[in-house]
Amino acid sequence: MDATIRQLQRSNPDAAILAKLRAGQYREWQIEALAALGNPLFGGSQVPEWADWDVRRDLLQKLPLRLTQEFAILCAEKALPAWEADYPQDKRPKAAILAAKAFLRGEIGEEECRKAASAAYAAGCAADASAGAAGAAYAAYAAAYAAAYAAGAAYYGASVAYAAAYAAGWDWQIPALTSLILAWED
C-alpha cells in the first residue's frame, strides 16, 4: 500500500490523500482539522474565516502542541522579510525565531527562549516601522512564546498568524497549515 501511495503522490496528490484516508492512515484529529479548514476530501464544505481570532485559536487548540508550535514558527519566518527590509541590522526577531526552533530541539531552555521573545517584542515596540515590519517583529515574539509556553501555544499561534498577516497576508496560511497536518506523523 505504501508504494502505491508514493506512486500516487507523484502523479496525483489528491488521489494519494484519498488512498491514505481509505487506508485509515490519518488520525481523527487530522480529519476533523482538515474538514474545518474546508478541505473537501475530508468533508469540508467551506474555508473558515481565518481572519477571525476565535476561529484560528479554536482550531489550533485541537492540534498537537508541536504542530501548533511549528505553524507559529512558519508564520514568523514568512513574515520576517518585512522586518529585515526595514531593519536589516536588527536581528532580534530572527533571533526569537531561531530560539523557538532551538527550544523545540531541546538545545535551549524555556527562560532563554522567553528572553528572545521579549527582545523581539521590544524591537517591534521601539521601531518606527510599517505595519508589515511591526507585524513581523510581533510574529517572531509570538512564535517564541508559542514554543516556550505550551499552555498558551494556541493563543500565541493564533497571535502569530494574525501578526504575520500584516507582513505576508492571510492567503498562504490555510494551505501551509493543511500541508503540515497532512504530513504530520506521531
C-alpha positions as CSV (number, residue, x, y, z in Angstrom):
1,M,0.0,0.0,0.0
2,D,2.8,2.5,0.8
3,A,4.4,2.0,-2.6
4,T,1.0,2.7,-4.2
5,I,0.6,5.9,-2.1
6,R,4.1,7.1,-3.0
7,Q,3.3,6.5,-6.7
8,L,0.0,8.4,-6.4
9,Q,1.7,11.3,-4.6
10,R,4.0,11.8,-7.6
11,S,1.1,11.7,-10.1
12,N,-1.9,12.9,-8.3
13,P,-1.6,14.3,-4.7
14,D,-5.4,14.3,-4.1
15,A,-5.6,10.6,-5.1
16,A,-2.7,9.9,-2.7
17,I,-4.6,11.7,0.1
18,L,-7.7,9.7,-0.6
19,A,-5.8,6.4,-0.7
20,K,-4.3,7.2,2.7
21,L,-7.7,8.2,4.0
22,R,-9.2,5.0,2.8
23,A,-6.3,3.0,4.3
24,G,-7.0,4.7,7.7
25,Q,-3.7,6.4,7.8
26,Y,-5.0,9.7,9.1
27,R,-5.9,10.2,12.7
28,E,-9.3,11.5,13.8
29,W,-7.9,14.9,14.7
30,Q,-6.3,15.3,11.3
31,I,-9.6,14.5,9.5
32,E,-11.5,16.9,11.8
33,A,-8.9,19.7,11.3
34,L,-8.8,19.3,7.6
35,A,-12.6,19.4,7.3
36,A,-12.6,22.5,9.5
37,L,-10.1,24.1,7.1
38,G,-12.5,23.5,4.3
39,N,-10.8,20.6,2.6
40,P,-13.4,18.8,0.5
41,L,-11.5,15.5,0.6
42,F,-12.2,15.4,4.3
43,G,-15.8,16.5,4.2
44,G,-15.1,20.2,4.5
45,S,-17.6,22.4,2.7
46,Q,-16.2,25.9,3.2
47,V,-13.0,27.7,4.1
48,P,-13.2,29.2,7.6
49,E,-13.0,32.9,8.2
50,W,-9.3,32.6,9.1
51,A,-9.0,36.3,9.9
52,D,-11.3,35.7,12.9
53,W,-9.3,35.3,16.1
54,D,-11.6,32.7,17.7
55,V,-11.7,30.5,14.6
56,R,-7.9,30.4,14.4
57,R,-7.4,29.8,18.2
58,D,-10.2,27.2,18.4
59,L,-8.7,25.2,15.5
60,L,-5.1,25.4,16.8
61,Q,-6.2,24.2,20.2
62,K,-7.4,21.0,18.6
63,L,-4.0,20.3,17.0
64,P,-1.0,18.6,18.6
65,L,1.1,21.1,20.6
66,R,4.2,20.5,18.4
67,L,2.3,21.1,15.2
68,T,0.9,24.4,16.6
69,Q,4.4,25.5,17.6
70,E,5.8,24.6,14.1
71,F,3.0,26.5,12.4
72,A,3.7,29.6,14.6
73,I,7.4,29.4,13.6
74,L,6.4,29.0,9.9
75,C,4.2,32.1,10.1
76,A,7.0,34.1,11.8
77,E,9.5,33.0,9.2
78,K,7.2,34.0,6.4
79,A,6.8,37.5,7.9
80,L,10.4,38.1,8.8
81,P,11.5,39.6,5.4
82,A,9.2,42.5,6.1
83,W,11.2,43.3,9.2
84,E,14.5,42.7,7.6
85,A,13.7,45.0,4.7
86,D,13.1,47.9,7.1
87,Y,15.7,47.0,9.8
88,P,18.4,44.8,8.3
89,Q,20.7,45.4,11.2
90,D,18.2,44.4,14.0
91,K,18.4,40.7,14.4
92,R,16.1,40.4,17.4
93,P,13.0,39.0,15.6
94,K,15.2,36.5,13.7
95,A,16.9,35.5,17.0
96,A,13.5,34.9,18.5
97,I,12.6,32.5,15.6
98,L,15.9,30.7,16.0
99,A,15.4,30.5,19.7
100,A,11.9,28.9,19.2
101,K,13.5,26.3,16.9
102,A,16.3,25.7,19.3
103,F,13.9,25.3,22.2
104,L,11.8,22.7,20.3
105,R,15.0,20.8,19.5
106,G,15.9,20.8,23.2
107,E,19.0,23.0,22.7
108,I,18.0,25.9,25.0
109,G,15.7,26.3,28.0
110,E,12.4,28.0,28.4
111,E,13.9,31.1,30.0
112,E,16.3,31.7,27.2
113,C,13.5,31.3,24.6
114,R,11.3,33.7,26.5
115,K,14.1,36.3,26.7
116,A,14.5,36.1,22.9
117,A,10.7,36.5,22.6
118,S,10.8,39.6,24.8
119,A,13.6,41.1,22.8
120,A,11.6,40.6,19.5
121,Y,8.6,42.3,21.2
122,A,10.8,45.2,22.3
123,A,12.1,45.5,18.8
124,G,8.6,45.9,17.5
125,C,7.7,48.4,20.1
126,A,10.8,50.5,19.6
127,A,10.7,50.6,15.8
128,D,9.2,53.3,13.7
129,A,8.1,50.5,11.4
130,S,5.5,49.9,8.8
131,A,2.6,47.6,9.8
132,G,4.3,44.7,7.9
133,A,7.6,45.2,9.8
134,A,6.0,45.6,13.1
135,G,3.8,42.5,12.4
136,A,6.9,40.5,11.6
137,A,8.5,41.5,15.0
138,Y,5.4,40.6,16.9
139,A,5.1,37.3,14.9
140,A,8.6,36.4,16.0
141,Y,7.8,37.2,19.6
142,A,4.6,35.2,19.5
143,A,6.3,32.2,17.8
144,A,9.0,32.1,20.5
145,Y,6.3,32.2,23.2
146,A,4.2,29.5,21.4
147,A,7.3,27.3,21.6
148,A,8.3,28.1,25.2
149,Y,4.8,28.3,26.8
150,A,3.0,25.1,26.0
151,A,-0.2,26.1,27.8
152,G,-0.5,29.2,25.6
153,A,0.6,27.7,22.3
154,A,-2.9,28.0,20.7
155,Y,-3.2,31.6,21.9
156,Y,0.3,32.6,20.6
157,G,-0.2,30.5,17.5
158,A,-3.3,32.5,16.7
159,S,-1.5,35.7,17.5
160,V,1.5,34.9,15.3
161,A,-0.8,34.1,12.4
162,Y,-2.5,37.5,12.9
163,A,0.7,39.4,13.1
164,A,2.2,37.6,10.2
165,A,-0.8,38.6,8.1
166,Y,0.4,42.2,8.3
167,A,3.6,41.2,6.7
168,A,2.7,38.3,4.4
169,G,-1.1,38.2,4.1
170,W,-3.6,35.5,5.0
171,D,-3.9,33.6,1.8
172,W,-0.9,31.3,2.3
173,Q,-1.7,30.3,5.9
174,I,-4.5,27.7,5.4
175,P,-2.7,25.9,2.6
176,A,0.5,25.9,4.7
177,L,-1.4,24.6,7.8
178,T,-3.1,22.0,5.6
179,S,0.3,20.7,4.4
180,L,1.6,20.5,7.9
181,I,-1.4,18.5,9.0
182,L,-1.3,16.2,6.0
183,A,2.4,15.4,6.6
184,W,2.1,15.0,10.3
185,E,3.2,11.7,11.8
186,D,3.0,11.0,15.5
